[in-house]
């Protein structure tokens, strides 16, 4: 098959969506399919552009929203006509996502849409962080996915939200693929700690540093942890628009001597940094399927997350980690203290987490996506309904 991907995020951006697109493209290519990504223009030296077919669509930045770029939402790119896709797959519902809808109609090709996020959690980027605006954004997303022939979501939480918001097109839960060849336990954790300048047991947070990730809540819990007598470090990997505010909060909480910002890391270097820590914590309220959580699990780390979005589908309380209520910094600090002081429990939970992560090996997820493409090209997808594919419930 010939498959055209559309995304409002470029491969250069540090997002889980970009990681997923890269892994899917590589997996589909290895299975003999032709895949081309249509996304915003990339800076020079971006990884993967020499090995993955890519068409850069001219775009401009969005004031106040550095994560997003705005290309024209209409018109069928000549490169897409030349590519002659059998199926189009849109991974975002921004302007490039609408260009996918437009192109699918003009080319009379089927369109698959994937909802990777909880869209209402991103209203603040457009200075619309109000209840009415968040509800309007959810309805807007639902109308967008109604234009697709089939919809996928990596978690039941988001699939069910889409349905409740009015999506009647078939929705399938297909988890995102995880690069298990890169993210894996590494030997000599003591040596890795020394390499990264980590001198104590360490709590890890990594990914894009943005408001919707709610990292400030983790900083508060870590400050409480330290106040209660646990001598640990906090390691933050990533970059993003919230970094300045987070550094200011670290200073206000007086935890600067125990907090390390390691910046953006990729590939094997990122895996090494993850393996140099001991517990992963995530306080984001905007997760559908958290790739950072699964990457931490694949490295053998126990995880603690909040009871929001799709996190409880992957963090099984007491089995591979713990779930706490969002906003309960005391509960989070208590769970962190317990894990940091109990190496045996960390090992047990980490091993179970690795089993969960293994279920998301690229070859397994790519095969499921390939089956969906094949069925939609053959017009073998139900016209309506709510289907689940090998979910966790």
N, C-alpha and C positions, 0 to 999 in steps of 0.2 A: 504494500500500500504506500501511497504518497500522503503524508500527514503534515499539515501546516499548523504550527503553534503560534498563538498570539499572546503577548504579555505586555503590560504597561511597565514592567520592571525589566531592566536589562540584566544580562548575565553578570555584569560588573557589580551590581548592587548587592549589598549584604542583606539578603532576605531568604527566608525559608522557601519562598516561591521560586526564586532563581535556582536554588539548590535542587528543588524537585524537577524543574524543567530540564536542567542540565542532565540529571540522572536518567530521566525518562527518555530524553533524546539519545543519549548514549546507548541505553538498553534497546530501544527500538531500532537504532542503526545496527547494532550487533545482531539483531534478529532479521536483518535483510530489508528493512523498510527505509524509505527515503523520508527524512524529516527536515523541515526548514522552520526556523524561528523568525517571526516578525516582531520586532521590539524597538524601543527607542535607540537612538544612536549611542555607540559605546566609546569610551575613551580609548586612546591608543594603548596597546599592550594588554588588553583584556584577555584573561585565560579562556581557552576553549574555542575562540573564534576561528582558529586555523583548522580545528578538527570537526566542528559542528557547523552545519550550513546555517547562515544567519543573514537576514536582510535588515539593515538599519533604517528605520523610518525617521526622517527629520522631525525634531521635536524641540519644544522650548520648556524652560523651567516654570514651575508654578510658584508664585510668590508666597512665602511662608510655609511651603510644603516641599522641602528639599528632596524628599523621597520620590516625588512624582514628577513626571514630565508630560507635556501635552502635545501630541502630534494631531494632525487632522483626523477626525473620526470617520470621514467618508472617502469614497474612492477605492477602487480595486487596484492595488499596486501592480505594475506591469510584471514585476518579478513573481508575483503570485500567479498571474495568468500563465507565465512561462513555466512555473513549477507544476501546474495542473494537478492540484490536490484531489485526492479521493474523499478526504474528510478534513474539516477544520476543527481546531480545538482551542478555545479561548480560556485563558487562565486568570483573567481579571476583567472587571466590567468598567474600566476606564475608557478613555477615548480610543485606544487600540482595540479594546474589547468590542466597542461598537463598530470599529472598522471590520472586525471579524464577522459580525452579524451582517453588515452591509455586503461584504464580499461573498459570504455564503449564499445570500439571496441572488446576487448577480451571477454567480457561477453555478447556481443550482446544485450546490454541494451540501451534504449534511454537516451540522454543527454540534459539537460537544462543548459544554461549559462546565468548568470546575470552580466551585466556591471554596477558596482556600482559607477564608478568614470569616470573622464575625464583623460584617461591614459597618455596623453602627458604631463600633469602637474606634473608627477612623474619622468621625465627624469633626474632631477638633482640628484636623489638618486644614479644614476649610472654614475655621472659626465658627462652626455651627454645633458646638457641643451643648445642645439643648435637647430635652426629651422629644419635642415635636420634630426637630431635625433628624434625630436618630431614628424615630419611627418612619419618617419620610424616606430616609436612606434605605431602610429595610424594605419598604414597599417598592422603591426604585430598583433595588437589586432583584426583587422577585419578578418584576415586569421584564427586567433584562433576561433572566434565565428562562422566562416563558418563551423567548424567541429562539431558544436552543431546541434541538431535537432530542437531546438527552443531557442530563446533568449528573455530575458526580460530586461527592464531598468526602473528605478523608475521615469524618467522624459522624456518628449518629446524631450528635447534638446539633450540628449545623444542618444536616439533612432534614431533621425534624423541624428546625426553625424555618427553613426554606418552605417546607410544606405548609406550616402554620401561617406563613406570610402570603400564601396564595399560589405557590408553584405547583402546577398540576402535571407538568411534564415528568416522565420517569426519572427518578432520582436513585442513583446507586452509590452505595458506600464502598469506595475503593481507596484504600489507605495510600499515603505517599510512600515512595521508595526511599530506602536508607542505604547510604554507601557503607555497607558493612565491611568492605575491604579496607577502608580508611579508618573507620571508627571501630576500635577493638581494644581490648586490654593490652597494655604494653608492659614488658618486664622492667624491673629496677625503678620503681616509683620514687625511691629515695634519690636516685640520680637525677630523675626528671624534676623533682622538687628543687634540687640544687641548681639545675640548669635554668629554671625559671625564677630563681630567687625566692622560693617559698620555703619558709622555715618552720611552719607549724601545720597542724591539720587544717585543711582549707575548705571553705564553702565556695562553690562555683556558681556564677551566673554568666551566661554568654548568649550572644545574639545581637540583634539591632537594639541600640539604646534609644528608645522612643517612649513617649508619654504613655501610649496604650499598653506597654509592657509592664508598667506599674512597678518598676524596680525600686522606687523609693520605699515601698513597703518592706522589701527585703533589707534595705539599709537600716530601717528602724528596728527590725527584728534582730539584725546583727548587732546593733548598738546595745540592745537589751541583753542579748546573749553575753556580750563582753562585760556589761555592767554586773551581770549575775555571776561572773567569775570564770567563764570559759575562755581560755586563751587560744584563740583561733585567728585565722586570716580569712579575708574575703577577696576572691579573685574575680574580676569582671573583665570578660573578653568581648570585644565588639566596639562599634562606633555608631554614631547617629546623632540626631538633633537634640536629644536630651542629655548629652554627655556633660555639657557645661553645668546644667542644673544639678545633675547627680554629683559632680565633683564638689559643688557648693554645699550640697546636703551632707556629704561625707565630712566636710570641714565643720559644718554646724554641729553634727552629731559627735564630733571629736573622735572619729574612728580612722583618721587618715593614716596613722602609723600601722594599722592592721589591714588596710585596703590597698589592693594593687589593680590598676587599670593596665591591661596588656594590649589594648588596641585591637585592630582587626587581624585575625589569623585565619589561615585557610589550610585545607588539606592535611598533610602529615604533621605540619607544625601545630595545627589546631588540635589534632588528636593527641599529640605529646603534651600540650598544655592542659587538656582535659584530664589526662591520666596523672598529671602532677597534683590533682586535687582529690578530695575525699567524699564530698557530698554535693549533689546538684540541687539547687532550689530555684523554683520559678513561681512568681507571684502575678504573672500576667493574667488579665481578665479577657483577653482578646484571642485566645488560642483556639484553633480548630483542631488540627493535629500538630502538636509542637514538635518540630524537627529537632530542636536543641535537646528536648527531653529524651527523645529516642536516641540521639547521638551520645548523650551522657550514659544512657542505659547500655548502649552497645559497648562502651568503654568500661563497663562494670561498676558504674557509680550508683549508689542508692539515690533515690530522688524524693523530693518533697515538693508538692505543688498545691495550689489553691483549688477549691471546689468550683471551678468555672469552665465554661465551654467544653471542649473535648478532653481536657486533662484527666478527669476521672476515668475515662475509657482506657487510658494507657497506664496511669499510675494507680495500681490496685492497692488500696490501703492495707498495710500490714503484710503485703505479699512481696512487692518489689519497691516499696517506698511508703510514703504517708501523704494523706490529703488533709489539709486544714482549711478552715473557712477563710475566705478573703477578708482582709482587714483585721484578723485576729493575730496580731504580732506576737502576743504572749504565747499562743499555741505554737506558732512557727518557731519562736526562739526555743521553746521547750523541746520540740522535736529535733531541732538542730543540735541542741546540747546532748540529747540522748544518743544520737547517731555519732557525733564526734567523739564521744567517750566510749564507744562500743565497737571496736574493730571487727569482732565476730559478726555482729548484726549487720554491719556495713557489707561484709563479704557475702553473707547469705542473701540479703536483699539485692545486692549487685548482681549476683549470679542469676537470680530469677529475672531481673531486668534484662539481662543479656538474652534470655530465652524469648522475652517479649520482642526485643529489637530484631531478633533473627527472623521473626515472622514477616518483617518488612524488607527482606532482601530484594534487591532490584529485580532479579529475574522473576520472582513471584508476582510482584506488583505490575511489572511491564506485561506479563502474560495476561493478567486480568484486563488491563487497559486495551491490549491488542484484541481480546475477545469482544470488548464493547465496540471498538472501531469496526470490526468485522461485521458484527450484528447490525450496526447502524447503516453501514454501506449496503448491506443486503436488505435493508428496510425490515429488519426482524426485531426491532425494539417496540414494545407496546406504546400506543399513542398516549397513554396516561397511566398513572399509578405510582406506587412507591415501592421500589425494589431495594433489597439489601443484598450485598455481596460479601459473604464471609466476614461479617462484622464481629465485634467483641462482646455483644450483649447476648 
